[in-house]
Amino acid sequence: MSKTLAGNPAAEVPFSLKKIIPPMLAIIVGMIMVILDSTVVNVAVPNLVSYFHTDLKTIQWAITGYTLALSAVIPLAGWMTDKFGSKQVFLATIIMFVIGSALCSMAQTSTQLIIYRVIQGLGGGMVAPIGMALVFKLAPPERRGSIMGLLGIPMLLAPALGPILSGWLVEYVNWHWIFLINVPIGIVGVILGVKFLPTADRQQTPHLDLIGMILAPIAFAMLAYGVNEGGSVSWSSTGALTGLIVGGAALLIFIAVELRQKNPLLELRVFGSSDFTRGIILSWIMQAALFGSMLFVPLYLQQIRQFTPLETGFILLPQALASGIGMPIGGKFFDKYGARPVAIIGLLLISAALFSLSHITADTSLWSIMPLLFMLGFGMGLSMMPLNTHVLNAAPRKLVNRVTPLTAAAQQVVVSFAVAGMSGYLISRTTAHASHGGNTLNAAVQGFDDVFFLASCFAIVGVVLCLILRRPKPAATDATDGSQPDPSLMISH
């Protein structure tokens, strides 16, 4: 079959869902392993503090170090895939993540755990952007929304299911297994990848953008560090100011350098497309509303309602199920109607759910909260992947490998700022309510209400911005510049 295609480049390979499922499964297994790991550690923090006989601030660096490593390597994904091939890099990063996971499970000191978590992050940072680029090339344009919708299921299910898995492992087994569980999953992912992932042609890489390679990790890592320090300590602390100033300066220099590079590490010229720029700004706003608020539902359930981590995970289950239901529906609607109507409906649901959550009290019934979580999850499922697919569609075909690490790196920064900013807002509003009298519990509940209201305002802004979203026009050069989908990526080798 490959020889026939080589002899007749114009020949079309009919799309087969049966052929795309095995490589999709390999990608999903790798992505769900990495995304799941981002949530399971949070639940185990108290146990890690006790086990290593240390304090909370030290153990938090196991989370921060992982995030910094993720942010640092994401910009390298585009160059690495061009140089060595998507399949090879995807498999190598999963192997590195598995090695890091095994080391984490054997850590004897908190310092060792932090170092091993950094190794995990260095491997895990490239999995999502490379996986998205692979799936985008596997899917034909008319089915792209549906296929990307399937890919989005683990991206939303994993964060919601993570607390359930982690709560069970920590409570009934031990904390080592929150890392050890990645080993068999990773091995399955590697076996599936070796067997089913298509081998893409490597791209010409005249030289490595050394300046960009140095500046990008510094910029993203220092910004993430500054935001973390600002949210956990103080925005005027030495760590926060150093991180934000150094990271901000590095980011500005990085942008200036990349716009002058012939082969940049991150392809910032794609912002010249107004459709891309509109889509990614809207995506950032939605991510700020969603991920900035998702942290506070479990916090409310554990801090105000005193539920255990495992109980909290089960309460969040409707949100995960609704996300899984909304994803394929959003993908199908995207294929028919484009991103704008789907995103409007999804963001309206998110806005309504968050606004309703801004009125909860210390004794609000779970039967009132869980339908709101279902609505929030369904809105996420409807809108997230259509917006992501819209952003990729708006970029030139030949730049897809470069655009996915760009959007993934930007998401890390946006989500970090949203979480840290809303955390600070929660503390300040709780303090303000407490200063007006009343008990501490009521002040804390009012603080949560204010955060959910702020998140709902972000979502409403997103609804308004959806009105200027339009379906990208097909590029006139797609048929002649080699940017058409590679037939070898649409079949299993």
N, C-alpha and C positions, 0 to 999 in steps of 0.2 A: 504493500500500500504506500509506503514511504517513497519507493522508487517511482510509482506512478505519479505521485505528487511532484517529485523532483523533475520528472520529464515534462510535466504540464503544470506550470505554476498557476495557471488560471483555473485549474480544476478545483471545484469546491468540494469540501468534505462535509457531508451531511451531519448535522448535530445529532449526537446520541447521548441521552441522559444516562444510559447504562454504562457508557464508556467514561463519562465524566465523574461518576460516583466514586470509584476507587481513588483517583487522585484527590478529589474533594475530601474524602474521608481521612487521607493522610494529612492534609493541611489542617483539617478541623481538630484532629487528635493533637497535633503539635500546638495549635493555638489555644485550645481549651486547657492544656496542661500549664502553659505559661500564665494565662489570664487567671486561672484558678489559684495559682500560687500567690498572686498579688493580693488575694483576699483572705486566704486561710491563716496567714501568719498573724494578722491583727487579733484574731480571737485567742490565740495562744500566748499573747504577750505577758499576761500575769503569771502563767506557768513558767515561761522562760526567765522572768525576773527571779522567781523563787529558785529554779533549778541552778542558775548560774550565780546565785547569791550576789546580785547586783541591783542597780536601781533602774527605774523606768526610762530615764533619759538615755542610759547606755544601750538598753535593748532597742529603743526606738531607732538607733542607728542601723540596726539590722534591716529595718524597713526603709530608712532613708538611703542607706548605701545601695540597696537594690534599685530604688527609684533613680538615683543618680547614675548608676551604671546603665539602666535602660535609656535614659535621656542622652547619655554620652555616645552610645553606639548607633542609635537610630539613623543619624545622618550618614553613616558609613554604608548603609544597606544598599543604596543605589550603585555606588562605585563597585562594591563587592560583587553584586549580581552581574554587573557588566563584565567584570574581570574574570570571575570564576564560574558564572552560571547560577541561575536561581536555584536549581535543584541541589547542587553541591553545597551552596551556602546555607540553604534551608536545613539540610540534613546535619551539617557541621554545627550549626547553632543549637539544634535540638540536642545533639550529643554533648555539647558543652554545658547546656542547661541541666541535663541528667547528671553529669559529673558533679556540677555544683550542688545539686540537690542531695546526692549521696554524701558529699562532704559535709553539708549542713547537718545531716542526720547524725553525723559522728562527731560534731563539734564538742570540745571539752571545756572551752572557755567562751565568754561573750565576744572576745576579740576574734577568735577563730570563726565564730558564727557570722560576724560582720564581714570578714574577708570572704568567706564562702558564699555569702549572699551577693557580694559584688560579682563573684564569678558567675553565679546564676543570672544576674542582671545582664552581664556582658553577652551571655548566650541568648537570653530571652528577648533582648531589645529588638533584634532583627526579625524574629519569627512572624509577628503580625504584619508588618509592612510587606515583607517578601511573600507571605501567604496570600495577602490581598491582591498583590500584583499577579501572582500565578493564577488565581481564580479569575481575575478580570480578563486575562488572556485566554483562559480556557473557554469562557462563555462567549457565544456569539452576541452581537449587539441587541438583537430582538429578544434574547432570553437573559440578558445581563442582570436586570433587576431581580428576577426570580432566583437566579443562581447566587448573586451577592446576598440576597435575603437569607438563603440557607447558611451561608458563611457567617452571617451576623448572629445566628442563634447562639453559638458558643460564646460570642463576645458579650452577650447580655445574660445568658443563663449562668455562666461561670461565676460572675461576681455575686449573684444571688444564692447560688447553691454552695458556694465556698464556705460561708458560715455554718451551714448544716453539716457538711463533711468535717470541717475543722472542729466544731463543737463536739461531734460524736467521737472523733479520734482522740481529742484532748481529754474528754470526760471518761471514755471507756477503754482506751488503749494507752498511748502516751504521745508526747509532742513530737518525738522522732518521726512518727509516721506521717506527719503533715508534709515532710520532705521526702521520705522513703517512697510514698505512693507515686511520686513522679517517675521513679525508676522504671517500673513495669509499663506505665503509660508511654514513657519516652521510647522504650525499646519497641513497643508496638508501632509507634509513629515512625520510627526509623525504618523498620521492616516494610511498612506500607509505602513509605516514601521511596525506598530503593526500588521496589517492585513496580510502582504505579505512576510516580511523578514523571512527567515528560522531560526530556533533556532539551533545554532551549539553547539556541546558538549564542555563543558569547559575543559581546559587543566590543568594538574597538575602544581601547582605553589608552590614548596616547601617553598620558602621564597621570599620576595621582595628584589630586589637588591638596598638596601638603599643607598649605596655609589654611585652607578650609578645614582639613582634617584636624588641625591643631585648635583652630578657633571655635569650631562647632561644639566639640565636647566641653570646652571651657565655658562657652556661653550657656549651653543648656544645663550643664552640671552645676555651675555656680548660681544660675537663676533658681534652679530647683533647691539648692542648698539654702539660698537666701530666703526663699518663700517658706521653706520648712522651719528655719530658725525664727522667722517673723511670726509664723503661726503658733509655734510651740513656746517661744521665749518672749520676744518683743520686737516690733518692727524697728525700734531704735537701737536694738542691741548691735554689738560689734559684728557678730556673725551675719545678721540679716543685712546690715548696710554693706558689709564687705561683699557678700554674695550678690546682692542686687546691683551694686555699682560695677564690680568687676564683670559680672555676667552681662549687664546691660551694655557696657563699653565693648566687650568682646562681640556681642551680638551685632552692634552697629558696624563695627569694623568688618565682621564676617559678611554682613549684607553688602557693604560697599565692595569688598573683594570678590564676592560671588558674582555680582552683576558685571564684573569686568573679565571674569574667567570664561574661556572658550568651552571648557569642560568642567563646570562647577560641581562641587560635592552635592549641593542641593540646588535644584533648578528653580531659582526664584523668578526667572523671567516669565514663568507660567502665570504670575499675577498680572501680566499684561492682558490676559483674557478677562474681560469684565464678568463673564458668566462664572468663571472659576472663582474670582474674587468674591462675588456675591454669595456663591454657594459656600465657600469656606468660612466667611464671616458668620453666616447664619449657622453653620455647623459649630463654630466656636461658641456662639451664644447658647445653642441648645446643650452643648456639653457642659458649659458653666452651670446652667440651670439644673441639669440632670445629675451630673457627678458631684457637683457642689452640694446638692441636697441629699443624695443617696446615703452619704455618710451619717446624716443626722436622724434618719428613721431608726436604725439599730441603736444609736446612742440614746434616743428617747426611750426606746423599749427597755434598754438595760439600765440606764441611769434613773429614769423617772418611774418606770413600771417594774423594775427589778426582775425582769425575765433573765433566764440563763442564756448563754450564747447559743446553745442548741435549740432552746425554745424560740429565741429570736430568729434563728435561721428558718424554722418552720413557719413562723408568722410571715416572713418575707417570701415564702414559696409562691403565693398567688402572683406576686410581681414577676417572678421568674417564668411562671407558666404563661402569663399574659404576654410577656416579651416573645416567648417561643411561638405563640399563636399569631401575634401581630407581624412578626418578621416576614413570613412567606406571603401574607396578605399585602403588606406594604410593597414587597417586591413585584407582585403581579399588578397592582395598581400603578406602580411606577412605569412598568412596561407599556401600559395602556394610556396613561394620562400625564406622565412626567412627574417631576418631584414636587411641584408647587402645591397641587390640591392634597396630595398625600401628607406633605409636611405640615400644611395648615391644620388638617384634621388631627394629626398626631400631637402637634404643639398645643392645640386647643384642649385636648384631653389632658395633657401634662399640666397646663395652666390651671384647669379646673381642679385637678387632683391636688396640686400644691396649694392652691388657695383654700381648699377645704381642710387640708392638713394644718393650715395656719390658724384654725379655730379649735384644735384639739385641746383637751384639758388633762389633768392628772388621772382622771377616772373615765376617760372616753372609752366606750366599749370597743373591743377588738372587732366585733361585727360591723362597726362603723369605719374602723381604720382599714381593714383588709380589702373591702371593695375599692377604697381609694388607691391602695397599693396596686390592685389589679388594673385600675384605670391608668395609673402612672406607667406601669409596665407595658400595657397595650399601646399607649401613646409613644413610648420609647421604641417599641417594635415596629410601629408603622413608619416612623419618621427617620430613624437613625440611618439605616442602610440606603434608603432612597436618596438621602442627602449626600452620603458618602459616594454613592454611585454617580450622582449628578456631578460631584466635584471631579471625579475621574473622567467622566464623559466630556467635561468641559476642557480638559487638558489635551494637548496634542498626543496622539497615540504613541509616538515614539518616546514620550517622556513619562509613561505610566510608572516605570520602575523608579524614576526619580521623584515623582509626585507622591507616591505612597509613603516613603520615609519622611517627606516634607510634612504631610498631613499628620502622620503619627507623632513626629517630634513636636509639632505645634500643639497637638492634643495634650501631650504630657505637660507642656508648659501651661496651657489654658486651664486644665483640670487642677494642676498644682496651685495656681493662683486662686481658682474658685474655692477649693477646699480650704486653703489657708485663710483667704479673705473672709469666707463665711464663718470659719471657726473663730476668728477674731471678732466678727460681728456678733456671734452668739455670746461670747464672753462679755463684750461691752454692753449688749442689751440686757443680759442677765444681771450684770452689776448695776445698771441703771434702774431696772425694776426693783432690785433689792434695796436700793437707796431710798426708794419712795415708801418703804415700810412693807410689812407683810412677811410671810415666811419664805424661807429659801426655796422650797419646793415650787411654790407658785411663781416665784421670780424665774426659776429655771424653765418652767413650762412656757411662760410668756416669751422668754428668750428663744426657745424653739419655734414658737409661733411666728415670731418676727423673721427668723431665718427662712421658714417655709414661704412666708409672704414675699420676701425679697426674691427667692427663687422663682416664684410664680410671676413676678414682674419681668424677670429675664425672659421667661417663656413667652409672655405677651409681646415683648419687643420682637422676639423671633417670629411670632405670627404676623406682625406688621411687616417685617422685612421679607417674609415669604411673598408678599404682593409684588415685589420687584424681581422675583426669581423667574427665569424663563428657560425653556428647553434649549440646550446648546445646539447650534446648527452644525451638521456634519462638515468636517474639514474638507475643503475642496481638493486637497492633496492626498487624501487618505488612500486613493487607489494607486497612486504612483510613487509614493515616497517610502514604500516599504513598511508603512505603519499599520497595514492591515493585520488582523490576527494571524499569527503563525499557525499554519495547518498542523504542524508537528505538535503544537501545544493542545490541540483538540482531540488527540487520540492517545491511547496508552501505548507505550513502547514496551 
